[in-house]
Structure formats: structure tokens, C-alpha cells
Amino acid sequence: MTSIWWLRRDLRLDDNPALVVAAAEGEVLPLFVRDPQLAHLGKARRSRLEASLASLDASTGGALVIRSGDPGTTVAAVAREAGARSVHVTGEFTPYARRRDREVAERLGLDGVAMHSSGTPYAVRPGTVVTGQGTPYKVFTPFGKAWRDQAVAAPVTQPAALRWSRTITGERLDRELLDAASRWEPAGEQAALERWRTFLDSSLADYADGRDRPDLAGTSGLSTHLKYGEIHPRTLLRDLALVGDAQRVGAHSFVNELAWREFYADVLWHRPASAWHDLRELSGMDFDEGPGVDELVEAWCEGRTGFPFVDAGMRQLQQTGWMHNRLRMVTASFLVKDLHVRWQVGARHFLIQLLDADIASNNHGWQWVAGTGTDAAPYFRVFNPVTQGKRLDPRGDFVRRWVPELAHLEGAAAHEPWRHAEGYVHGYCRRILDHSEERREALERYSHARRSME
Ligand SMILES: Cc1cc2nc3c(=O)[nH]c(=O)nc-3n(C[C@H](O)[C@H](O)[C@H](O)COP(=O)(O)OP(=O)(O)OC[C@H]3O[C@@H](n4cnc5c(N)ncnc54)[C@H](O)[C@@H]3O)c2cc1C
């Protein structure tokens, strides 16, 4: 019997419960549906997805079937053509995916085809880590503790005898998107594993300190692989449990970061509206908008604020589709607290630009910065883009790398071109605002706003 393995963001063969269950039924038909919703993603993300599909197609020996259309109609049509009675998926948790999966399951049900969900993109299924009273955790630290106790499942092994169904055909991979993807880091399961092994060998031992330094390759760079499910957190947790003494502190810190990813997915599961609305509303908060502000936001998007650390981060994003975590915090703080713009504006820009764009981590990361999210009391924290830069990029290497107009300034001087006679000789832009003034302004606005206790 043929069953359909409908892939979405679980593009790997190893450690994939949905594939294991599908394979136990006989031949497997791997299907990817080009949902019209994908058109809303930027070209960067679509090209990265295409590269991941190409990699998966290669590892199935060309068995991947790609079809375009509304997911319900398309999956039902493929099931009919292939004579399949079941469709297997990995569970998904964003508000859109939950709605879509409900609708597709109903549509398939009309034809007597069952949709089965096995596994999730997380070590622990969102919604299952709860307090003793059975309620969701609202803050990270106790969630993280309880989550660690539950995040113990071992990776599942790839079925020994996978038989791919080749009964029906689909669309070709998109050559133009694949060409566009050549500017990104390699995609796919193999690339994810290689990156993970390199990180384990070279950076894990120093991760606890190195993770904050954008000038060093201190982090794993796995977020895009995790986003597309090219590697699963179970595999990472298994390897981390086996490290020696020298890496134990780094491993603990890395598990903590994975827990943040799971925490935000859990929060979004319980509070789907928090994707685009304040989790804890700041009532009476005053934001700036209008044509004058649009120009400033454009300068922020393009890395032309005149603050070297902010501009370096925004240009890293523009050119690589990825930005270091510290820079995400500093650039987000700049938009919300120096430009006084709603967090949703920045979140939307990040979702278009980031290859690892994830609505839970991104939109809750933005809310963390804006002071509307899960964190206890950070709304009065305003990142100083200059002191942050001098502390975390002490030699100015990160700034010089992404802002070539400052390449002539040595060491930390790159963080403060205004202090040097030749600071602007290569055309770097002047600061678009006075940070201390805007910080005062932000604190005043925040002190007038009232945060709800929920
Ligand atoms: C404003 C803002 C927006 C963000 N948007 C996204 C996003 O769209 N997608 C995304 O995956 N992460 C997002 N993050 C979290 C974090 O910045 C990235 O996960 C991290 O920079 C990815 O790089 P890495 O894989 O080298 O991280 P590492 O330091 O190697 O961490 C390992 C993994 O842990 C997880 N992780 C690490 N830090 C966080 C965090 N703060 N929150 C949630 N998960 C974390 C990621 O899955 C990451 O791949 C955002 C953070 C902020 C402040």
C-alpha cells in the first residue's frame, strides 16, 4: 500500500517519526505542496526552501513529488491518483498551520483518507510542558527547568528499507530559485549535520561566552537548518548529553538556547493571537508613524542609521539572510526604542529577510525587546548601540566587515566615526538621531503606558 508523506518543514530522512510511520505501511510517496501562501515569503526564503527541497529530492533518488495549489485540494488529488489511504505529517503549531492542517484533514476525510500526525519540530510537543496545576508557564526559567526533564526522547532511526513510490509525477524544481540560493550557506540534511559536527568540535567549549560575540564564529548557525527541519533538536540533545567535561558548560548553555525556541513555540501554541498582538498589552503607548518615520525605517532596513553596530547587523541580514542574536536585540531595540516604531513593523521586515524566519521565535523575540512579551520587566531596558558594539565587538572587526565605509578606522574606532577627523571620508552616513535624547523619550513614553498583568 502507498502512503503519502506530506513534507512541510521537516525536510530530512533521519530521525523523522512521520516518515517511520509512513514507511511501516509500505511504499512512501514524498509530497511537497507549493501553497499559494508561499508567495508572501520573500525571494530569499523561497530560494532557501527550494534548495532544501532539491537536497531532499536528491536523497530520495528523485522521488519527491512537487505540486502547486491549495493544500487540501492538492493533497486529496495526489492521494486519489496514487491510490493512497493515508497521509502522514509532522505536527505544526503556528496559527496558520494549525488551521490549514484541520482543513486538509477534513477535506481528506471526505474521500476516506486519514491524516496522521507524528512528531513535531520540537524536542517536546508545544502545549505539554505545564505547571503542577496544569497551566502553561508564563516565564522562561521555570519552563526551561520543566522542559529539560521532558526533553529526553532519543532520535528515531531511519527505516532500514525505504521504498519510494514513483507512480505519479510532479513539477520540476524551480531553476531560478535554485540559482538564487547559491548565495546562501549549503542547504539540506547533510549540510546541517556537517555544520553541527564542526560546531561541536570547534565552538561548543567556548559557547557560553562566545555566543555573545558577533565578531567570532561563536554560535552554531543551525537556526535555518532547524527551521526547515533538516536536523531535529533530538539529535542535538543526544550529542550534547555525551560531551566531555571541557564542553559541559557550553553544552548547558546551548540546551538553554534550544529551550528558548521551544518556550516561544509553547507560548504561541497557548496564545496564538500573540503572533501579531502584544502578549501583554502596553495600553496608552504612543508610537510614531507617517512618511517622516517611513524614511527613518528605510534607513534602518538598509543599514544607514549612522550607528555602526546597528548598520553592520542590518547589512549582515541583507547580505546573508541571517543576523547574530545580539544584533537582532540591538537592531530591534533601535527600531522600537530609538525610532519609537511598533515592534510589528520590524518583525515583518525580519520575517521577509531572515532565512530562519520563525513566527514564534521572531515575533516573541521582538516582544521581548519591546517589553510586551514574556519577560518580567525589561521594557525600560534600552540598548545603547555604541556601548554594546564596543563591548561585544571590541576590535571593531564585525563593523569593518559589514560597513566597508569604516574599514579605514582601526580597532574600536570603527564604532565611533564621529570622534575621528577622517571618520566620514569614505562616505559613511551621519547619525540619524541622538541616542540619549531618544532613550529619554522612550523611557517617558513607557512610563506613561500601562502594562497589563496577563
Ligand atoms: C528580535 C529577534 C528576532 C529573532 N528571530 C528569530 C527567527 O525568526 N528565527 C529563529 O530561529 N530565531 C530567531 N531569534 C532567536 C535567535 O536570534 C536565533 O535563533 C539565533 O541568532 C540563530 O543563530 P544560531 O543558530 O547560530 O544560534 P545558536 O546560538 O547556535 O543557538 C542554537 C539554537 O537555539 C535557538 N535559539 C537561540 N537563541 C534563541 C532565542 N533567543 N530565541 C529562540 N531560539 C533561540 C535557535 O534555534 C538556534 O539555532 C530572534 C531573536 C530576536 C531577539
PDBQT file of the ligand as one rigid body, heavy atoms in Angstrom, charges set to zero:
ROOT
HETATM    1  C1  LIG A 501      14.240  40.225  17.511  1.00  0.00    +0.000 C 
HETATM    2  C2  LIG A 501      14.621  38.773  17.381  1.00  0.00    +0.000 A 
HETATM    3  C3  LIG A 501      14.173  38.018  16.298  1.00  0.00    +0.000 A 
HETATM    4  C4  LIG A 501      14.501  36.659  16.183  1.00  0.00    +0.000 A 
HETATM    5  N1  LIG A 501      14.024  35.935  15.112  1.00  0.00    +0.000 NA
HETATM    6  C5  LIG A 501      14.282  34.604  15.029  1.00  0.00    +0.000 A 
HETATM    7  C6  LIG A 501      13.749  33.825  13.959  1.00  0.00    +0.000 A 
HETATM    8  O1  LIG A 501      12.991  34.304  13.125  1.00  0.00    +0.000 OA
HETATM    9  N2  LIG A 501      14.093  32.506  13.887  1.00  0.00    +0.000 N 
HETATM   10  C7  LIG A 501      14.917  31.929  14.821  1.00  0.00    +0.000 A 
HETATM   11  O2  LIG A 501      15.201  30.734  14.695  1.00  0.00    +0.000 OA
HETATM   12  N3  LIG A 501      15.415  32.643  15.847  1.00  0.00    +0.000 NA
HETATM   13  C8  LIG A 501      15.135  33.960  15.981  1.00  0.00    +0.000 A 
HETATM   14  N4  LIG A 501      15.662  34.681  17.014  1.00  0.00    +0.000 N 
HETATM   15  C9  LIG A 501      16.479  33.988  18.036  1.00  0.00    +0.000 C 
HETATM   16  C10 LIG A 501      17.996  33.968  17.764  1.00  0.00    +0.000 C 
HETATM   17  O3  LIG A 501      18.443  35.244  17.435  1.00  0.00    +0.000 OA
HETATM   18  C11 LIG A 501      18.383  33.000  16.636  1.00  0.00    +0.000 C 
HETATM   19  O4  LIG A 501      17.794  31.741  16.868  1.00  0.00    +0.000 OA
HETATM   20  C12 LIG A 501      19.895  32.800  16.588  1.00  0.00    +0.000 C 
HETATM   21  O5  LIG A 501      20.538  34.030  16.360  1.00  0.00    +0.000 OA
HETATM   22  C13 LIG A 501      20.233  31.820  15.490  1.00  0.00    +0.000 C 
HETATM   23  O6  LIG A 501      21.604  31.671  15.338  1.00  0.00    +0.000 OA
HETATM   24  P1  LIG A 501      22.336  30.323  15.724  1.00  0.00    +0.000 P 
HETATM   25  O7  LIG A 501      21.634  29.154  15.142  1.00  0.00    +0.000 OA
HETATM   26  O8  LIG A 501      23.775  30.484  15.412  1.00  0.00    +0.000 OA
HETATM   27  O9  LIG A 501      22.109  30.310  17.301  1.00  0.00    +0.000 OA
HETATM   28  P2  LIG A 501      22.820  29.481  18.451  1.00  0.00    +0.000 P 
HETATM   29  O10 LIG A 501      23.340  30.456  19.457  1.00  0.00    +0.000 OA
HETATM   30  O11 LIG A 501      23.770  28.495  17.922  1.00  0.00    +0.000 OA
HETATM   31  O12 LIG A 501      21.600  28.750  19.168  1.00  0.00    +0.000 OA
HETATM   32  C14 LIG A 501      21.191  27.423  18.847  1.00  0.00    +0.000 C 
HETATM   33  C15 LIG A 501      19.716  27.410  18.529  1.00  0.00    +0.000 C 
HETATM   34  O13 LIG A 501      18.967  27.791  19.678  1.00  0.00    +0.000 OA
HETATM   35  C16 LIG A 501      17.814  28.523  19.266  1.00  0.00    +0.000 C 
HETATM   36  N5  LIG A 501      17.880  29.881  19.822  1.00  0.00    +0.000 N 
HETATM   37  C17 LIG A 501      18.996  30.572  20.175  1.00  0.00    +0.000 A 
HETATM   38  N6  LIG A 501      18.664  31.755  20.721  1.00  0.00    +0.000 NA
HETATM   39  C18 LIG A 501      17.313  31.827  20.685  1.00  0.00    +0.000 A 
HETATM   40  C19 LIG A 501      16.368  32.811  21.106  1.00  0.00    +0.000 A 
HETATM   41  N7  LIG A 501      16.729  33.951  21.682  1.00  0.00    +0.000 N 
HETATM   42  N8  LIG A 501      15.071  32.567  20.890  1.00  0.00    +0.000 NA
HETATM   43  C20 LIG A 501      14.652  31.405  20.323  1.00  0.00    +0.000 A 
HETATM   44  N9  LIG A 501      15.506  30.432  19.922  1.00  0.00    +0.000 NA
HETATM   45  C21 LIG A 501      16.812  30.645  20.112  1.00  0.00    +0.000 A 
HETATM   46  C22 LIG A 501      17.849  28.584  17.751  1.00  0.00    +0.000 C 
HETATM   47  O14 LIG A 501      17.070  27.538  17.243  1.00  0.00    +0.000 OA
HETATM   48  C23 LIG A 501      19.325  28.387  17.442  1.00  0.00    +0.000 C 
HETATM   49  O15 LIG A 501      19.555  27.852  16.158  1.00  0.00    +0.000 OA
HETATM   50  C24 LIG A 501      15.329  36.051  17.168  1.00  0.00    +0.000 A 
HETATM   51  C25 LIG A 501      15.796  36.824  18.244  1.00  0.00    +0.000 A 
HETATM   52  C26 LIG A 501      15.445  38.163  18.350  1.00  0.00    +0.000 A 
HETATM   53  C27 LIG A 501      15.966  38.961  19.526  1.00  0.00    +0.000 C 
ENDROOT
TORSDOF 0
